[in-house]
Amino acid sequence: MDQPAQRPPKSVLGRAFTLLTAFRPGDAELSLAELCRRTGLAKGTAHRLLAELATWDVVERTPTGLRLGMRLFELGQLAPRQRGLREAAAPFLADLFEATHETVHLAILDPGSDSHAVPEVVYLNKLDATSGPKVPSRIGGRMPMYCTGVGKAMLAFAPREVLEQVLAAGLARRTPRTVVAPGLLDRELARVRQHGVAEEHEESTVGIACVAAPVLDAAGRPMAAISITGWANRLDTARFAPAVRTAALGLSRTLRGTLR
């Protein structure tokens, strides 16, 4: 079980954001007591902040607790870069899905808000294969960069300091096949730069394989990545690599000069 949060932010805005980010995947709603436990906020403070957030429809009260409000969803749809990227990528993802009948992802790199943050993958879109494995990704969800196909595809072309931040945070072993040696990861990223595609073979989740390609801007920096994911014992990553690379190159050409 998670331990209660320590030292909540001092600012009102920081405390309000701490309450919102206490919600995790699968949390349909949370009680006031659980929100206080996760954030470290006093009950009275949390109650006052949640009441204010509720007036803006950022949170909603239920008979048994609180849940995130529709206003958050509406604001998320207004984020111009992500919305433009999703719209531009939609036909490429649809074509890739139709051609492969495997789960298709679109992801971006989130470097974090400060120098101590660990860069992560954030999924912007996902087309689920009906016959594929249950992939533990979700739209808006996060995963590590070093053990995911989309993460390695972007990490290979990101500035060196991004890799240094990932290595400084440590390479946790998520499965028996996770690459946790910095030197091995560095060599793998060099191969990604050489071939233009990244592969994952049961490194983030047992039973799952993935092939991904980066979406690059005119300077060769990663804007996003596209991947195909399926059963590790069935997905032929070498066979699907040209398709995912073609989709990523097509999206790269579409996006260049259109995103700011």
FIDO-151224 format. One record per residue (C-alpha): residue number from 1; residue in one letter; x, y, z. Coordinates in Angstrom, 3 decimals. Layout:
N
+-----+------+----------+----------+----------+
!  nr ! rest !        x !        y !        z !
+-----+------+----------+----------+----------+
! NUM !    a !        X !        Y !        Z !
...
+-----+------+----------+----------+----------+
***
This chain:
260
+-----+------+----------+----------+----------+
!  nr ! rest !        x !        y !        z !
+-----+------+----------+----------+----------+
!   1 !    m !    0.000 !    0.000 !    0.000 !
!   2 !    d !    1.223 !    3.506 !   -0.825 !
!   3 !    q !    2.413 !    5.685 !    2.002 !
!   4 !    p !    0.739 !    9.044 !    2.657 !
!   5 !    a !    2.243 !   11.980 !    0.822 !
!   6 !    q !    4.646 !   14.160 !    2.762 !
!   7 !    r !    5.129 !   17.934 !    2.728 !
!   8 !    p !    2.256 !   19.096 !    0.524 !
!   9 !    p !    2.880 !   22.299 !   -1.474 !
!  10 !    k !    2.521 !   25.588 !    0.381 !
!  11 !    s !    0.668 !   27.468 !   -2.345 !
!  12 !    v !   -3.089 !   27.169 !   -2.806 !
!  13 !    l !   -2.606 !   26.352 !   -6.493 !
!  14 !    g !   -0.053 !   23.682 !   -5.688 !
!  15 !    r !   -2.331 !   22.069 !   -3.125 !
!  16 !    a !   -5.276 !   22.087 !   -5.498 !
!  17 !    f !   -3.199 !   20.463 !   -8.219 !
!  18 !    t !   -1.954 !   17.868 !   -5.728 !
!  19 !    l !   -5.566 !   16.885 !   -5.057 !
!  20 !    l !   -6.308 !   16.524 !   -8.765 !
!  21 !    t !   -3.213 !   14.455 !   -9.476 !
!  22 !    a !   -4.010 !   12.143 !   -6.553 !
!  23 !    f !   -6.482 !   10.422 !   -8.876 !
!  24 !    r !   -4.922 !    7.448 !  -10.651 !
!  25 !    p !   -5.940 !    5.107 !  -13.485 !
!  26 !    g !   -8.925 !    3.070 !  -12.350 !
!  27 !    d !  -10.053 !    5.591 !   -9.710 !
!  28 !    a !  -13.669 !    6.266 !  -10.617 !
!  29 !    e !  -13.989 !    8.234 !   -7.398 !
!  30 !    l !  -12.163 !    8.751 !   -4.107 !
!  31 !    s !  -13.299 !    9.562 !   -0.593 !
!  32 !    l !  -12.154 !   12.712 !    1.168 !
!  33 !    a !  -10.217 !   10.566 !    3.630 !
!  34 !    e !   -8.343 !    8.794 !    0.830 !
!  35 !    l !   -7.508 !   12.088 !   -0.888 !
!  36 !    c !   -6.114 !   13.411 !    2.378 !
!  37 !    r !   -4.084 !   10.233 !    2.852 !
!  38 !    r !   -2.590 !   10.445 !   -0.629 !
!  39 !    t !   -1.817 !   14.160 !   -0.545 !
!  40 !    g !   -0.912 !   14.737 !    3.090 !
!  41 !    l !   -3.369 !   17.633 !    3.263 !
!  42 !    a !   -5.408 !   18.314 !    6.393 !
!  43 !    k !   -9.069 !   17.379 !    6.102 !
!  44 !    g !  -10.283 !   20.965 !    6.489 !
!  45 !    t !   -7.861 !   22.262 !    3.863 !
!  46 !    a !   -8.781 !   19.528 !    1.386 !
!  47 !    h !  -12.492 !   20.058 !    2.005 !
!  48 !    r !  -12.258 !   23.812 !    1.287 !
!  49 !    l !  -10.183 !   23.337 !   -1.857 !
!  50 !    l !  -12.447 !   20.606 !   -3.214 !
!  51 !    a !  -15.508 !   22.774 !   -2.618 !
!  52 !    e !  -13.915 !   25.539 !   -4.687 !
!  53 !    l !  -12.895 !   23.098 !   -7.437 !
!  54 !    a !  -16.438 !   21.733 !   -7.517 !
!  55 !    t !  -17.849 !   25.197 !   -8.289 !
!  56 !    w !  -15.721 !   25.157 !  -11.453 !
!  57 !    d !  -16.797 !   21.604 !  -12.334 !
!  58 !    v !  -13.182 !   20.464 !  -12.051 !
!  59 !    v !  -14.321 !   17.870 !   -9.506 !
!  60 !    e !  -17.796 !   16.457 !   -8.918 !
!  61 !    r !  -19.321 !   15.241 !   -5.693 !
!  62 !    t !  -20.958 !   11.810 !   -5.627 !
!  63 !    p !  -23.002 !   10.153 !   -2.855 !
!  64 !    t !  -19.867 !    8.346 !   -1.677 !
!  65 !    g !  -16.960 !   10.625 !   -2.602 !
!  66 !    l !  -15.506 !   12.773 !   -5.353 !
!  67 !    r !  -14.535 !   12.280 !   -8.981 !
!  68 !    l !  -12.841 !   14.371 !  -11.648 !
!  69 !    g !  -15.208 !   16.726 !  -13.468 !
!  70 !    m !  -15.983 !   17.214 !  -17.127 !
!  71 !    r !  -14.278 !   20.606 !  -17.149 !
!  72 !    l !  -10.888 !   18.871 !  -16.969 !
!  73 !    f !  -11.717 !   16.841 !  -20.065 !
!  74 !    e !  -12.858 !   19.967 !  -21.895 !
!  75 !    l !   -9.659 !   21.819 !  -21.023 !
!  76 !    g !   -7.558 !   18.877 !  -22.165 !
!  77 !    q !   -9.194 !   18.991 !  -25.577 !
!  78 !    l !   -8.088 !   22.625 !  -25.938 !
!  79 !    a !   -4.360 !   21.862 !  -25.646 !
!  80 !    p !   -3.347 !   22.898 !  -29.190 !
!  81 !    r !   -0.191 !   20.853 !  -29.718 !
!  82 !    q !   -1.661 !   17.553 !  -28.543 !
!  83 !    r !   -4.950 !   18.138 !  -30.361 !
!  84 !    g !   -3.180 !   19.032 !  -33.597 !
!  85 !    l !   -0.912 !   16.019 !  -33.297 !
!  86 !    r !   -3.812 !   13.644 !  -32.644 !
!  87 !    e !   -5.786 !   15.002 !  -35.588 !
!  88 !    a !   -2.820 !   14.824 !  -37.962 !
!  89 !    a !   -1.925 !   11.307 !  -36.828 !
!  90 !    a !   -5.460 !    9.881 !  -37.025 !
!  91 !    p !   -5.383 !    8.736 !  -40.684 !
!  92 !    f !   -1.905 !    7.225 !  -40.323 !
!  93 !    l !   -2.937 !    5.291 !  -37.206 !
!  94 !    a !   -6.143 !    4.118 !  -38.870 !
!  95 !    d !   -4.274 !    2.866 !  -41.946 !
!  96 !    l !   -1.704 !    1.097 !  -39.779 !
!  97 !    f !   -4.429 !   -0.519 !  -37.694 !
!  98 !    e !   -6.318 !   -1.682 !  -40.779 !
!  99 !    a !   -3.165 !   -3.118 !  -42.332 !
! 100 !    t !   -1.928 !   -4.978 !  -39.236 !
! 101 !    h !   -4.995 !   -5.632 !  -37.037 !
! 102 !    e !   -2.687 !   -5.088 !  -34.051 !
! 103 !    t !   -2.855 !   -2.491 !  -31.279 !
! 104 !    v !   -1.525 !    0.877 !  -32.473 !
! 105 !    h !   -0.210 !    3.685 !  -30.240 !
! 106 !    l !    0.658 !    7.349 !  -30.636 !
! 107 !    a !    2.834 !    8.741 !  -27.835 !
! 108 !    i !    4.863 !   11.816 !  -26.948 !
! 109 !    l !    7.813 !   12.472 !  -24.659 !
! 110 !    d !    7.059 !   14.414 !  -21.491 !
! 111 !    p !   10.360 !   15.760 !  -20.113 !
! 112 !    g !    8.766 !   16.874 !  -16.840 !
! 113 !    s !    8.525 !   20.324 !  -15.352 !
! 114 !    d !   11.969 !   20.602 !  -13.732 !
! 115 !    s !   15.522 !   19.314 !  -13.976 !
! 116 !    h !   14.829 !   16.570 !  -11.415 !
! 117 !    a !   11.821 !   15.118 !  -13.252 !
! 118 !    v !   12.136 !   11.779 !  -15.030 !
! 119 !    p !   11.160 !   11.952 !  -18.734 !
! 120 !    e !    8.271 !    9.615 !  -19.528 !
! 121 !    v !    6.087 !    8.438 !  -22.382 !
! 122 !    v !    2.538 !    9.839 !  -22.498 !
! 123 !    y !    0.032 !    8.084 !  -24.774 !
! 124 !    l !   -2.119 !   10.397 !  -26.905 !
! 125 !    n !   -4.038 !    7.756 !  -28.834 !
! 126 !    k !   -4.561 !    4.009 !  -28.846 !
! 127 !    l !   -6.415 !    1.713 !  -31.234 !
! 128 !    d !   -7.044 !   -1.633 !  -29.523 !
! 129 !    a !   -6.858 !   -4.890 !  -31.444 !
! 130 !    t !   -9.833 !   -7.105 !  -30.636 !
! 131 !    s !   -7.757 !  -10.284 !  -30.663 !
! 132 !    g !   -4.572 !   -8.873 !  -29.174 !
! 133 !    p !   -3.230 !   -8.957 !  -25.621 !
! 134 !    k !   -4.451 !   -6.614 !  -22.907 !
! 135 !    v !   -1.864 !   -3.854 !  -23.160 !
! 136 !    p !   -1.447 !   -1.848 !  -19.908 !
! 137 !    s !   -1.440 !    1.497 !  -21.714 !
! 138 !    r !   -4.230 !    4.053 !  -21.870 !
! 139 !    i !   -4.812 !    7.430 !  -23.462 !
! 140 !    g !   -3.287 !    9.976 !  -21.096 !
! 141 !    g !   -1.336 !    7.257 !  -19.300 !
! 142 !    r !    2.399 !    7.194 !  -18.714 !
! 143 !    m !    5.106 !    4.566 !  -19.078 !
! 144 !    p !    8.903 !    4.563 !  -18.705 !
! 145 !    m !   10.960 !    5.456 !  -21.750 !
! 146 !    y !   13.732 !    2.890 !  -21.434 !
! 147 !    c !   11.555 !   -0.243 !  -21.663 !
! 148 !    t !    8.838 !    0.714 !  -24.163 !
! 149 !    g !    9.074 !    0.741 !  -27.941 !
! 150 !    v !    7.757 !    4.289 !  -28.306 !
! 151 !    g !    9.988 !    5.417 !  -25.460 !
! 152 !    k !   13.163 !    4.019 !  -26.987 !
! 153 !    a !   12.202 !    5.361 !  -30.415 !
! 154 !    m !   12.059 !    8.896 !  -28.997 !
! 155 !    l !   14.924 !    8.491 !  -26.531 !
! 156 !    a !   17.290 !    7.532 !  -29.345 !
! 157 !    f !   16.767 !   10.892 !  -31.072 !
! 158 !    a !   16.267 !   13.102 !  -28.001 !
! 159 !    p !   19.015 !   15.370 !  -26.648 !
! 160 !    r !   21.637 !   13.495 !  -24.614 !
! 161 !    e !   20.505 !   15.126 !  -21.374 !
! 162 !    v !   17.140 !   13.337 !  -21.657 !
! 163 !    l !   18.907 !    9.968 !  -21.579 !
! 164 !    e !   21.077 !   11.168 !  -18.707 !
! 165 !    q !   17.962 !   12.045 !  -16.701 !
! 166 !    v !   16.474 !    8.613 !  -17.373 !
! 167 !    l !   19.697 !    6.871 !  -16.331 !
! 168 !    a !   20.081 !    9.040 !  -13.224 !
! 169 !    a !   16.627 !    7.927 !  -12.039 !
! 170 !    g !   17.648 !    4.279 !  -12.364 !
! 171 !    l !   16.468 !    1.532 !  -14.710 !
! 172 !    a !   13.977 !   -0.498 !  -12.700 !
! 173 !    r !   13.489 !   -4.113 !  -13.751 !
! 174 !    r !    9.820 !   -4.455 !  -14.734 !
! 175 !    t !   10.173 !   -7.954 !  -16.197 !
! 176 !    p !   12.988 !  -10.518 !  -16.443 !
! 177 !    r !   13.820 !   -9.118 !  -19.890 !
! 178 !    t !   14.008 !   -5.422 !  -18.989 !
! 179 !    v !   17.330 !   -3.876 !  -19.989 !
! 180 !    v !   18.734 !   -2.361 !  -16.789 !
! 181 !    a !   22.400 !   -1.931 !  -17.782 !
! 182 !    p !   23.067 !    1.636 !  -19.027 !
! 183 !    g !   25.684 !    0.447 !  -21.514 !
! 184 !    l !   23.324 !   -2.074 !  -23.105 !
! 185 !    l !   20.592 !    0.537 !  -23.381 !
! 186 !    d !   23.000 !    3.006 !  -24.971 !
! 187 !    r !   24.023 !    0.449 !  -27.597 !
! 188 !    e !   20.407 !   -0.394 !  -28.320 !
! 189 !    l !   19.580 !    3.284 !  -28.845 !
! 190 !    a !   22.476 !    3.516 !  -31.311 !
! 191 !    r !   20.854 !    0.686 !  -33.308 !
! 192 !    v !   17.546 !    2.562 !  -33.227 !
! 193 !    r !   19.238 !    5.619 !  -34.722 !
! 194 !    q !   20.824 !    3.437 !  -37.394 !
! 195 !    h !   17.667 !    1.565 !  -38.443 !
! 196 !    g !   14.958 !    4.111 !  -37.584 !
! 197 !    v !   12.870 !    1.670 !  -35.536 !
! 198 !    a !   12.855 !    0.466 !  -31.940 !
! 199 !    e !   11.736 !   -2.910 !  -30.640 !
! 200 !    e !   10.522 !   -4.143 !  -27.287 !
! 201 !    h !   10.364 !   -7.830 !  -26.437 !
! 202 !    e !    8.638 !   -8.356 !  -23.077 !
! 203 !    e !   10.627 !   -5.551 !  -21.450 !
! 204 !    s !    7.698 !   -3.585 !  -20.003 !
! 205 !    t !    5.090 !   -6.355 !  -19.802 !
! 206 !    v !    5.454 !  -10.124 !  -19.983 !
! 207 !    g !    3.928 !  -11.576 !  -23.134 !
! 208 !    i !    3.979 !   -8.353 !  -25.162 !
! 209 !    a !    6.199 !   -7.229 !  -28.033 !
! 210 !    c !    6.299 !   -3.930 !  -29.859 !
! 211 !    v !    7.915 !   -2.183 !  -32.803 !
! 212 !    a !    7.951 !    1.631 !  -32.923 !
! 213 !    a !    9.277 !    4.492 !  -35.030 !
! 214 !    p !    9.901 !    8.133 !  -34.144 !
! 215 !    v !    8.092 !   11.120 !  -35.621 !
! 216 !    l !   10.849 !   13.694 !  -36.157 !
! 217 !    d !   10.868 !   17.411 !  -36.835 !
! 218 !    a !   13.043 !   19.070 !  -39.466 !
! 219 !    a !   15.989 !   19.144 !  -37.043 !
! 220 !    g !   15.696 !   15.434 !  -36.317 !
! 221 !    r !   14.234 !   15.864 !  -32.835 !
! 222 !    p !   11.390 !   13.583 !  -31.703 !
! 223 !    m !    7.888 !   15.052 !  -31.750 !
! 224 !    a !    6.157 !   11.730 !  -31.101 !
! 225 !    a !    6.340 !    8.012 !  -31.846 !
! 226 !    i !    4.027 !    5.430 !  -33.404 !
! 227 !    s !    4.010 !    1.754 !  -32.472 !
! 228 !    i !    2.427 !   -1.623 !  -33.179 !
! 229 !    t !    1.963 !   -3.912 !  -30.173 !
! 230 !    g !    0.916 !   -7.555 !  -29.969 !
! 231 !    w !    1.579 !  -10.971 !  -28.491 !
! 232 !    a !    5.312 !  -11.595 !  -28.088 !
! 233 !    n !    5.029 !  -15.113 !  -29.531 !
! 234 !    r !    3.102 !  -13.904 !  -32.574 !
! 235 !    l !    4.149 !  -10.364 !  -33.480 !
! 236 !    d !    6.813 !  -10.382 !  -36.205 !
! 237 !    t !    8.554 !   -7.096 !  -35.436 !
! 238 !    a !   10.828 !   -7.340 !  -38.477 !
! 239 !    r !    7.820 !   -7.804 !  -40.761 !
! 240 !    f !    5.905 !   -4.845 !  -39.298 !
! 241 !    a !    8.895 !   -2.497 !  -38.968 !
! 242 !    p !    8.603 !   -1.048 !  -42.513 !
! 243 !    a !    4.894 !   -0.311 !  -42.020 !
! 244 !    v !    5.335 !    1.551 !  -38.750 !
! 245 !    r !    8.354 !    3.420 !  -40.111 !
! 246 !    t !    6.398 !    4.466 !  -43.203 !
! 247 !    a !    3.554 !    5.753 !  -41.029 !
! 248 !    a !    5.964 !    7.700 !  -38.819 !
! 249 !    l !    7.733 !    9.226 !  -41.827 !
! 250 !    g !    4.410 !   10.231 !  -43.338 !
! 251 !    l !    3.285 !   11.893 !  -40.116 !
! 252 !    s !    6.671 !   13.603 !  -39.796 !
! 253 !    r !    6.242 !   15.191 !  -43.228 !
! 254 !    t !    2.684 !   16.247 !  -42.393 !
! 255 !    l !    3.627 !   17.859 !  -39.098 !
! 256 !    r !    6.751 !   19.735 !  -40.140 !
! 257 !    g !    5.967 !   23.407 !  -40.168 !
! 258 !    t !    2.463 !   22.978 !  -38.727 !
! 259 !    l !    3.177 !   22.533 !  -34.969 !
! 260 !    r !    4.616 !   25.321 !  -32.896 !
+-----+------+----------+----------+----------+
***
